[in-house]
Amino acid sequence: MGRGRAKAKQTKVARQLKYSAPNTDFDSLQRELSGGSDKSHDAWTDEQSWNTEDEWRRA
């Protein structure tokens, strides 16, 4: 008893997620999947890369 409202809320949220059409940037997705080198969209740069294996292990 008492689970009806929670289950109804979960069902409502699941239905919204299933049938919603999120705004997707397909051009950016295509660049990412094709291996394009658009640096403005890359969060990881060479300056942030691991310098040594020991530094990687300490992180």
Sequence and secondary structure as in RCSB ss.txt:
>XXXX:A:sequence
MGRGRAKAKQTKVARQLKYSAPNTDFDSLQRELSGGSDKSHDAWTDEQSWNTEDEWRRA
>XXXX:A:secstr
   HHHHHHHHHHHHHHHH      HHHHHHHHHT   GGG S  GGGS SSHHHHHH 
